[in-house]
Amino acid sequence: MTVPALTAETRWRCTLCGNLTRFDVTRTARVTEFLHFDLAGESEVEETEVLSETIESVRCRWCNAVDQVELVARPGAEGAEAPAEQG
């Protein structure tokens, strides 16, 4: 199953329970990192360039559903629906 990619205007939503905030994401990434070692041999990553990334699966942390994710508009994103007025 293809997992939808996030954008600046979208976010994930679990189609079973409605969760918008907690997901376990399994991904494969190919990166180039610049490592800086101090004199004691401890390293720190100072720069990371993502060459490619594939999201393999997304699991909802609330209901444990696997691959039940859809893309929805982020609040305030262009084209996002305004919340219904309460009255």
C-alpha positions in Angstrom: 0.0 0.0 0.0 1.3 3.5 -0.8 1.4 5.8 2.1 0.4 9.4 1.3 3.3 11.9 1.7 2.9 14.9 3.9 3.1 18.4 2.5 3.1 21.9 4.0 -0.7 22.0 3.5 -1.6 18.5 4.6 -1.4 16.2 7.6 -2.3 12.6 8.4 -5.6 11.5 9.9 -6.5 7.9 11.0 -9.7 6.9 9.1 -10.7 4.6 11.9 -10.5 6.7 15.1 -9.8 10.2 13.8 -6.3 10.5 15.4 -4.3 13.5 14.1 -1.3 13.5 16.4 0.3 10.1 17.2 1.6 7.7 14.5 4.4 5.1 14.3 6.1 5.6 11.0 8.4 3.0 9.3 10.6 4.6 6.7 13.7 4.0 4.8 16.0 6.9 4.2 19.3 7.3 2.3 21.3 10.2 3.7 24.6 11.9 3.6 25.8 13.2 7.0 28.6 15.5 7.9 30.0 14.1 11.2 32.2 16.2 13.5 34.4 14.3 15.9 35.9 15.9 19.0 39.4 14.9 20.3 37.9 12.3 22.6 36.3 10.6 19.6 32.7 11.5 20.3 30.8 12.4 17.1 28.0 14.9 16.4 26.0 15.1 13.2 26.3 18.7 12.0 24.6 18.4 8.6 22.2 15.9 7.0 21.2 15.8 3.4 18.3 13.4 2.6 19.0 11.8 -0.8 15.8 9.6 -0.9 13.1 8.6 1.6 10.3 6.1 1.4 7.5 5.8 3.9 6.7 2.1 4.2 3.9 2.1 6.7 2.1 4.3 9.2 0.4 2.8 12.3 -2.0 4.8 14.5 -0.9 4.9 18.1 -4.4 5.3 19.4 -6.3 2.4 17.7 -3.3 0.4 16.4 -4.7 0.5 12.8 -2.1 -0.2 10.1 -2.1 1.7 6.9 -5.5 3.4 7.6 -4.2 6.9 6.9 -5.6 9.7 4.8 -4.4 13.2 4.0 -6.4 16.1 5.3 -5.8 19.8 5.2 -3.8 21.4 8.0 -5.6 24.2 9.9 -5.1 27.5 8.2 -3.7 25.9 5.1 -4.9 27.4 1.8 -8.0 25.5 0.7 -8.7 24.2 4.2 -12.3 24.2 5.2 -13.3 26.7 7.9 -14.7 25.1 11.1 -18.5 25.1 11.3 -19.9 28.0 13.4 -21.5 27.0 16.7 -24.5 28.8 17.8 
